[in-house]
């Protein structure tokens, strides 16, 4: 079974720009969560999507948003990029909503200059 | 707010030494507990998990963890580490139900000297 895939793997943007990251969950998994990983803050939860609806949200500003499509694929968007948004963005999928057993993708490394 | 604490930021061991990494969490309800490992240049992989039942759980690559409810702890152990265990280890807690997300500890870097 193919794992969680994320595209692109690397991105370089400048301050003020916006970016869209994509995630394809494991086949049959219906829940997708996003996390931000930085050396200082570690892994922090961004949001969780199930059945095309955001079910749970972490403590991030409104510049961070996401969506989920009917095939469970998900995208996250960050608008008006700031230097502090430089991080590894991880997508994780699980079978159902509320299922904590999550499988992680390789991440998208975002660098904001 | 719920939090997860990992006591050691960086642990350095020689091969064949025993390993114990501490993890404590601050939630009084039912929890699901996980240890993930991130090898250099690779993505997070599930090492082991605890949902219910026997508090001593065994995972991949000879790792095990013990859930002690009274201490809110879920420590990771391995009797004899190898150089290939060099990685960063993350403890994570989930509440299940409507809360599918995980709360992660800050991670512990393990360096094993050959």
Interface residues (C-beta under 8 A of the other chain):
Chain A: X31 X33 X35 X42 X43 X44 X45 X48 X50 X55 X56 X58 X90 X92 X94 X97 X98 X99 X100 X101 X102 X103 X104 X105 X106 X107
Chain B: X32 X34 X36 X42 X43 X44 X45 X46 X49 X90 X92 X94 X95 X96 X97 X98 X99 X100 X101 X102 X103 X104 X105 X106 X107
